[in-house]
Amino acid sequence: MVGALVGLVGHRSNGARIGGAVVAALGAFFGYTNALLLIIAESSAPTAILDTLGYDPFFPAKAWWTDETGGGADLFSPLGLLVAAAAAWGLAHVVGDRHRRA
């Protein structure tokens, strides 16, 4: 979605493509961290969010980065950010070039 909108609005602007890639990566990160809190609220009481964030305010970001089963860093999460940014860049490039020719 981000790449298509950037391509329609930014046309051939590299700055717009970079901005769209950054927004897509941030959307992937914050989408995960916010969804984690909603999953906690749904599986238990909504006050569990306050307890969780009161104990460790950076818990969603730490859960995004760490692999609890293997013990260490989860490399698929940064790869997801890279894929989101590359997809937004590529889609903005395709839509922007196609929109410019038409």
Sequence and secondary structure as in RCSB ss.txt:
>XXXX:A:sequence
MVGALVGLVGHRSNGARIGGAVVAALGAFFGYTNALLLIIAESSAPTAILDTLGYDPFFPAKAWWTDETGGGADL
FSPLGLLVAAAAAWGLAHVVGDRHRRA
>XXXX:A:secstr
 HHHHHHHHHTT HHHHHHHHHHHHHHHHHHHHHHHHHHHHHHS THHHHHHHHH TTHHHHHHHEETTTTEE S
HHHHHHHHHHHHHHHHHHHHHHHHHH 
